[in-house]
Amino acid sequence: MKYLLILLILFSTQVYSNSPEGKGLICAYGKNKDIYEAYLFFNKKYISKFLYLEKNRFKIRQNEKRNYTISKDSINLYPFKININSFQVIDTEFNKVIGSCFLKETHEKVNSFMNELKFKTQESYNKNLKGHEI
């Protein structure tokens, strides 16, 4: 609730009036909203980052820069769009809400969140794996 209030205040002052450049969004997906993808915005391009598991180690994958567009009510990251007011992620093919996001003011804060998530996820995974290693 606290984050929602902060986001509403930020966007009521038109944070995205010109460009989201230098900022980032962290979006939660899945049934339990426990799968995260981060988006770092540059000038007309963005990079997405997400966790993946390889040989029992979590790593952060960074995709190549892709184009985005911005309209008065959304950031368009084909095939998704993120509503600027509600921060809901909408699948444009099915016109269905598939996730929700929160704003980070800098790329460093996004990267910090992703590194903390990787560490916590790895710790949890290791505890669950203990005694069951292959």
C-alpha positions, 0 to 999 in steps of 0.5 A, a space after each residue: 500500500 505504501 508503494 502504491 501511494 508513492 507511485 501515485 504521487 510520483 505519477 501525479 507529478 508526471 514522472 514520465 512526462 518526457 521520458 523514463 530514461 534513467 529509471 527502471 521498473 520491476 515487474 512481478 509475474 506469475 500466479 503468486 507474483 513471485 517471478 520478477 523481470 526488471 526493465 532499465 530505460 535508456 533513450 528510446 531503448 530498454 534492457 530487461 533482466 531476469 533470474 534463471 537457474 543454471 547448474 544449481 546456480 541462479 544468474 541474472 540474464 540481461 537481454 539486448 537493448 530493445 525499442 520502446 514507445 511511450 504514449 499518454 497512458 502506457 509504456 509499450 514494450 511489445 508484446 506488452 504494455 505497462 499502464 503508467 497510472 496503475 503499473 499493470 502489465 497488459 499482454 496486448 495479444 490477449 488484452 489481459 493483465 499479466 503482472 504488476 510493477 513498481 518504479 525504481 528511480 535509478 538503474 543502480 536501485 534496479 540492479 541492487 534489487 535484482 542482486 538481492 533477489 538473486 541472493 535470497 533466491 539462491 539461499 532458499 534454493 540451497 536450503 531446499 536442495 540440502 541433502 538432495 544434491 545430484 
